[in-house]
């Protein structure tokens, strides 16, 4: 009987030890798991790095597009998109980052396609330098559809970022070009166009041509 009791106590001690170790493991895993804010900071930084890597590729300093980095960014975008515990400010920041990334991704896709089809503006310009001719950069477009500029902050931010990028690329000043003023202008313009054109949504297009920025709006069909 004493031997059975000792065996039972030893078995119980082993079970308690395993339970304690499992609890410690769960605590450690929770401590290692980054917070939502940390993941948003990482997403913003990864998008910035990806833009730099694509710029290096399009300038001819890299032989292949940075698709590994792009896959990592998209995995993080998807993982955060499944997050159910966003605060309002976290959700706004996430939508803003995604809108910026989508605008950049579409631009990269078009530029890669141009290069594959032999319409790379950088390569064409280099090829013409020895002939004494100047080749204008092919126009780049970014379009955004807006129904309510006051509510759809992510779309307005994406449009703002695209316009700032275009202005910078053409050497235009952006110091006094604030997001708050831009959103008020877009909200007023969207309401006026919807009433005048009898449409429910307005399509805004940003593009550069001949070293100048164009910003146009029309009814979205």
Order of alpha helices (4+ residues) and beta strands (2+ residues): alpha-alpha-alpha-alpha-alpha-beta-alpha-alpha-beta-beta
